[in-house]
Amino acid sequence: MPHPDRPAPSPTPPAPDLSVSLGRLRLPNPIMVASGTFGYGREMVGFVDLARLGGIVPKTITPLPRQGNVPWRTIETAAGLLNSIGLDNDGIDSFLEKLLPWLLACGAPVIVSIAGANEGEFVELAGRLDGVPGIAALELNISCPNVSHGVDLGTDPAMCRSVVAGVRSATRLPVIAKLTPNVTSIAAIARAARDGGADALTVMNTCQGMAVDWRRRRPLLGNVVGGLSGPAIKPIALRCVHQVRQAVETPIVGVGGIMTIDDCMEFFVAGASAVQVGTANFAEPIASTRLLDALPAALAEIGATSMADVIGTLVTPQPAACPQPAGSPHDA
């Protein structure tokens, strides 16, 4: 019993509700890991309790094995990473036989990332994965800048709508379209993906960039151009999330330069229902669970008891009318 001269301890506040919904897909929390930055999870055993993650998006798979691009494939930059991996993977047969069973036993939702050279290959992959028990959703990588025609399907609204609709007709799984920032209007692409039947949108993939060895007068990447990720692109990613949120009601997964819990909260307030941690995994394998550990305190700081209290709560100023000079025609 408490001492009669001492006040009773304050009750411990209930834990916040960290669960989020991406259309039909329900996740236990909003902290995911991004495709291509976490391998297939095996590399992280011993560092990360995979079962705690809101979702795992393993390395993108294609219908047939791919060797990827010639070296160099990665270049560190002042505030990020340039990569030109080229979707190096062993193909869907090897994935289904050797990798997926292990992933499904990890305890976290598994969102399989798929890519094809054309709409038919996307549809083929979706059809093969449709009947596999345990897969939580599909993420359509229609935005990879490191392969020939990798962004074609994600930069033309009509093509984007068509490939999403084709996949939608081939599977009962939730479909998440991963969008590229390398377009004039990401809002137009988001509307096309929505119209095609996407359950959610991943915003965004990498920004195209390059690095040069000026002494040798040569590009540093074997593919010349690669995708820039990391803190340098966070302002671009936040802008894209905000613009997509304004354009569609489809749930958003925010990606791009997330390193701290403040980064996460900025994406949530801007309109993302969940986030994916990418480049941070290379520098700090435990980044995802560190952010998850910090999330309840960040919610409590602003009085939020659930993710729903935060998502899409950004308040933007209304544009003010420019004052007209005295004697202008508008004064007449």
C-alpha positions as CSV (number, residue, x, y, z in Angstrom):
1,M,0.0,0.0,0.0
2,P,1.2,3.6,-0.6
3,H,2.6,5.5,2.3
4,P,-0.1,7.6,3.9
5,D,2.0,10.8,3.8
6,R,3.0,10.3,0.1
7,P,0.7,11.0,-2.9
8,A,-0.3,8.0,-4.9
9,P,1.7,7.5,-8.0
10,S,0.1,8.8,-11.2
11,P,-1.3,6.1,-13.4
12,T,0.8,5.1,-16.4
13,P,-0.8,6.5,-19.5
14,P,-2.0,3.8,-21.9
15,A,0.3,3.0,-24.8
16,P,-0.7,4.8,-28.0
17,D,-2.3,3.0,-30.9
18,L,0.4,2.6,-33.5
19,S,-1.6,0.6,-36.0
20,V,-2.3,2.1,-39.4
21,S,-4.3,1.1,-42.5
22,L,-3.2,1.3,-46.1
23,G,-6.5,0.7,-47.7
24,R,-7.2,-3.0,-47.1
25,L,-3.8,-3.6,-45.6
26,R,-3.6,-3.2,-41.8
27,L,-0.1,-2.8,-40.3
28,P,0.8,-3.1,-36.6
29,N,2.8,0.1,-36.7
30,P,3.9,2.6,-39.4
31,I,7.7,1.9,-39.5
32,M,8.6,-0.2,-42.5
33,V,11.9,-0.9,-44.3
34,A,12.3,0.0,-47.9
35,S,13.0,-2.4,-50.8
36,G,16.6,-2.7,-51.8
37,T,18.0,-1.4,-48.5
38,F,17.3,-4.4,-46.2
39,G,18.2,-7.3,-48.5
40,Y,15.8,-10.1,-47.8
41,G,16.0,-9.6,-44.0
42,R,18.6,-12.3,-43.3
43,E,21.4,-9.8,-43.2
44,M,19.7,-8.0,-40.3
45,V,19.2,-11.0,-38.0
46,G,21.1,-10.2,-34.8
47,F,20.6,-6.5,-35.3
48,V,16.8,-6.1,-35.7
49,D,13.9,-8.0,-34.2
50,L,12.1,-8.3,-37.5
51,A,8.8,-9.2,-35.9
52,R,8.5,-5.7,-34.5
53,L,8.5,-4.0,-37.9
54,G,5.3,-2.6,-39.4
55,G,6.3,-4.2,-42.7
56,I,9.2,-5.6,-44.6
57,V,9.6,-4.8,-48.3
58,P,12.3,-7.1,-49.6
59,K,14.5,-6.5,-52.6
60,T,12.5,-6.2,-55.9
61,I,12.0,-9.4,-57.9
62,T,11.6,-9.8,-61.6
63,P,10.3,-12.7,-63.7
64,L,13.8,-13.9,-64.6
65,P,17.2,-13.5,-62.8
66,R,19.0,-10.2,-63.4
67,Q,22.7,-9.6,-62.9
68,G,22.2,-5.9,-62.5
69,N,24.4,-3.1,-63.7
70,V,28.2,-3.0,-64.1
71,P,30.2,-1.5,-61.3
72,W,30.5,1.0,-59.8
73,R,27.0,0.6,-58.4
74,T,27.0,2.9,-55.4
75,I,28.6,6.2,-54.6
76,E,28.4,8.1,-51.3
77,T,27.5,11.8,-51.6
78,A,27.7,14.7,-49.2
79,A,24.2,14.0,-47.9
80,G,23.1,10.6,-49.3
81,L,23.8,7.8,-51.6
82,L,23.8,7.3,-55.4
83,N,22.9,3.8,-56.4
84,S,22.7,2.0,-59.8
85,I,22.2,-1.6,-58.7
86,G,19.9,-2.4,-61.7
87,L,17.5,-4.7,-59.9
88,D,20.0,-7.5,-59.3
89,N,18.0,-10.5,-58.1
90,D,17.6,-14.3,-58.7
91,G,14.1,-14.1,-60.2
92,I,10.7,-15.2,-58.9
93,D,11.3,-18.9,-58.9
94,S,14.2,-18.7,-56.6
95,F,12.4,-16.1,-54.5
96,L,9.4,-18.4,-54.0
97,E,11.5,-21.5,-53.3
98,K,14.3,-20.1,-51.1
99,L,13.6,-16.7,-49.8
100,L,9.9,-16.2,-49.2
101,P,9.4,-19.0,-46.7
102,W,12.1,-17.6,-44.5
103,L,10.6,-14.1,-44.8
104,L,7.1,-15.2,-43.9
105,A,8.4,-16.8,-40.7
106,C,9.8,-13.5,-39.5
107,G,6.6,-12.3,-38.0
108,A,6.2,-9.0,-39.8
109,P,3.9,-8.3,-42.7
110,V,5.8,-9.0,-46.0
111,I,5.0,-6.7,-48.9
112,V,6.6,-8.2,-52.1
113,S,8.2,-5.7,-54.5
114,I,7.8,-6.6,-58.1
115,A,9.1,-5.1,-61.4
116,G,8.8,-6.0,-65.1
117,A,10.0,-4.7,-68.4
118,N,6.4,-4.2,-69.5
119,E,2.8,-4.4,-68.2
120,G,2.6,-8.1,-69.1
121,E,5.5,-9.0,-66.8
122,F,3.9,-7.1,-63.9
123,V,0.6,-9.0,-64.5
124,E,2.4,-12.3,-64.7
125,L,4.3,-11.7,-61.4
126,A,1.1,-10.6,-59.6
127,G,-0.8,-13.7,-60.9
128,R,1.9,-16.1,-59.6
129,L,2.0,-14.4,-56.2
130,D,-1.7,-14.1,-55.8
131,G,-2.3,-17.6,-54.4
132,V,0.8,-17.7,-52.1
133,P,-0.4,-17.8,-48.4
134,G,1.1,-15.2,-46.1
135,I,2.0,-12.3,-48.5
136,A,0.5,-9.1,-47.1
137,A,0.6,-7.0,-50.3
138,L,2.4,-6.2,-53.5
139,E,4.5,-3.1,-54.2
140,L,4.8,-2.2,-57.9
141,N,8.2,-0.8,-58.6
142,I,7.2,1.3,-61.6
143,S,9.8,3.9,-60.8
144,C,13.3,2.4,-60.8
145,P,15.7,4.8,-62.5
146,N,18.5,2.3,-62.9
147,V,17.2,-0.1,-65.6
148,S,16.2,0.4,-69.2
149,H,12.6,1.6,-69.4
150,G,12.4,1.4,-65.5
151,V,10.4,4.5,-65.1
152,D,8.4,4.5,-68.3
153,L,5.3,3.0,-66.6
154,G,5.5,5.5,-63.8
155,T,6.0,8.7,-65.8
156,D,3.1,8.4,-68.2
157,P,-0.4,8.6,-66.5
158,A,-2.1,6.3,-69.1
159,M,0.6,3.6,-68.8
160,C,0.6,3.9,-65.0
161,R,-3.2,3.5,-64.8
162,S,-3.0,0.5,-67.2
163,V,-0.3,-1.4,-65.4
164,V,-2.0,-0.9,-62.0
165,A,-5.3,-2.0,-63.4
166,G,-3.7,-5.0,-65.0
167,V,-2.2,-6.1,-61.7
168,R,-5.4,-5.3,-59.9
169,S,-7.2,-7.7,-62.1
170,A,-4.6,-10.5,-61.6
171,T,-4.5,-10.5,-57.8
172,R,-6.7,-10.2,-54.7
173,L,-3.7,-8.8,-52.7
174,P,-3.6,-5.2,-51.8
175,V,-1.6,-3.2,-54.5
176,I,0.8,-0.4,-53.6
177,A,2.2,1.7,-56.5
178,K,5.6,3.1,-55.9
179,L,5.9,6.5,-57.6
180,T,8.8,8.4,-59.1
181,P,9.6,12.0,-58.3
182,N,11.2,12.3,-61.8
183,V,8.0,13.7,-63.4
184,T,6.5,17.1,-64.0
185,S,3.4,16.4,-61.9
186,I,3.5,13.6,-59.3
187,A,-0.2,14.4,-58.6
188,A,-1.2,13.4,-62.1
189,I,0.6,10.0,-61.7
190,A,-1.0,9.5,-58.3
191,R,-4.5,10.1,-59.7
192,A,-3.7,7.6,-62.5
193,A,-2.6,4.9,-60.0
194,R,-5.7,5.5,-57.9
195,D,-7.9,5.2,-61.0
196,G,-6.1,1.9,-61.8
197,G,-7.2,0.5,-58.4
198,A,-4.1,1.1,-56.2
199,D,-4.8,0.5,-52.5
200,A,-1.9,2.7,-51.5
201,L,0.9,4.8,-52.9
202,T,4.6,4.7,-52.0
203,V,6.0,8.2,-52.3
204,M,8.7,8.3,-53.5
205,N,11.5,6.4,-55.2
206,T,15.0,7.9,-55.8
207,C,15.8,11.1,-57.7
208,Q,18.0,10.7,-60.7
209,G,21.6,11.9,-60.3
210,M,25.2,11.3,-61.3
211,A,28.7,11.6,-60.1
212,V,31.8,12.5,-62.1
213,D,35.6,11.8,-61.8
214,W,36.8,15.1,-63.3
215,R,40.4,14.1,-63.5
216,R,39.7,11.0,-65.6
217,R,36.7,12.7,-67.3
218,R,34.6,9.7,-66.6
219,P,31.3,9.1,-64.8
220,L,31.7,7.2,-61.5
221,L,28.7,5.0,-61.9
222,G,28.9,2.2,-64.4
223,N,25.4,3.0,-65.6
224,V,26.3,6.8,-65.7
225,V,23.1,7.8,-64.0
226,G,21.7,6.4,-60.7
227,G,19.2,7.1,-58.0
228,L,19.9,9.6,-55.2
229,S,18.6,8.7,-51.8
230,G,19.2,9.8,-48.2
231,P,18.8,13.1,-46.3
232,A,19.4,15.2,-49.4
233,I,16.1,14.2,-50.9
234,K,13.9,14.5,-47.8
235,P,12.5,18.0,-48.7
236,I,11.6,16.7,-52.2
237,A,9.9,13.6,-50.7
238,L,7.9,15.8,-48.2
239,R,6.8,18.0,-51.1
240,C,5.7,15.0,-53.1
241,V,3.8,13.5,-50.1
242,H,2.0,16.8,-49.6
243,Q,1.1,17.2,-53.3
244,V,-0.2,13.6,-53.5
245,R,-2.2,14.0,-50.3
246,Q,-3.8,17.1,-51.9
247,A,-4.6,15.2,-55.1
248,V,-6.0,11.9,-53.8
249,E,-7.4,10.2,-50.7
250,T,-5.4,7.0,-51.3
251,P,-3.2,6.2,-48.3
252,I,0.5,7.1,-48.7
253,V,3.7,5.5,-47.6
254,G,6.4,8.2,-47.3
255,V,10.0,7.4,-48.2
256,G,13.0,9.6,-48.6
257,G,15.8,10.6,-46.3
258,I,14.2,9.4,-43.0
259,M,16.9,9.2,-40.3
260,T,15.3,10.6,-37.1
261,I,11.9,10.4,-35.3
262,D,11.4,14.1,-36.3
263,D,11.7,13.0,-40.0
264,C,9.0,10.4,-39.4
265,M,6.7,12.8,-37.7
266,E,7.1,15.3,-40.5
267,F,6.0,12.7,-43.1
268,F,3.0,11.7,-41.0
269,V,1.8,15.3,-40.5
270,A,2.3,15.9,-44.2
271,G,0.0,13.1,-45.1
272,A,1.8,9.7,-45.0
273,S,0.1,6.9,-43.1
274,A,3.4,4.9,-42.8
275,V,7.0,5.4,-43.7
276,Q,9.8,3.3,-45.1
277,V,13.4,3.5,-43.8
278,G,15.9,3.1,-46.6
279,T,19.4,4.6,-46.8
280,A,19.6,4.8,-42.9
281,N,19.8,1.0,-42.8
282,F,23.2,1.0,-44.4
283,A,24.7,3.4,-41.8
284,E,22.7,2.0,-38.9
285,P,21.1,-1.4,-39.2
286,I,18.9,-0.8,-36.1
287,A,17.5,2.5,-37.5
288,S,14.0,1.1,-38.0
289,T,13.6,-0.2,-34.5
290,R,15.2,2.9,-33.0
291,L,12.6,5.0,-34.7
292,L,9.8,2.7,-33.6
293,D,11.0,3.0,-30.0
294,A,10.9,6.8,-30.2
295,L,7.5,7.0,-31.8
296,P,5.3,6.8,-28.6
297,A,7.1,9.7,-27.0
298,A,6.8,11.8,-30.1
299,L,3.0,11.2,-30.2
300,A,2.7,12.0,-26.5
301,E,4.6,15.2,-27.0
302,I,1.7,16.6,-29.1
303,G,-1.0,14.9,-27.1
304,A,-1.8,12.2,-29.7
305,T,-3.0,8.8,-28.6
306,S,-3.0,7.2,-32.0
307,M,-1.5,7.5,-35.4
308,A,-4.9,8.7,-36.7
309,D,-4.5,11.9,-34.5
310,V,-1.4,12.9,-36.5
311,I,-1.7,11.7,-40.1
312,G,-2.5,14.5,-42.6
313,T,-2.9,17.2,-40.0
314,L,-0.6,19.7,-41.7
315,V,-2.2,23.2,-41.6
316,T,-1.1,25.4,-44.5
317,P,-1.7,29.1,-44.7
318,Q,-4.3,30.4,-47.0
319,P,-2.8,32.6,-49.8
320,A,-3.2,36.2,-49.1
321,A,-4.3,38.6,-51.8
322,C,-1.6,41.0,-53.0
323,P,-2.4,44.6,-52.0
324,Q,-3.2,46.8,-55.0
325,P,-1.4,50.1,-55.3
326,A,-3.5,53.2,-54.9
327,G,-5.0,54.5,-58.0
328,S,-4.9,51.1,-59.7
329,P,-7.7,50.0,-62.1
330,H,-9.1,47.8,-59.4
331,D,-9.9,50.9,-57.3
332,A,-12.2,52.3,-60.0
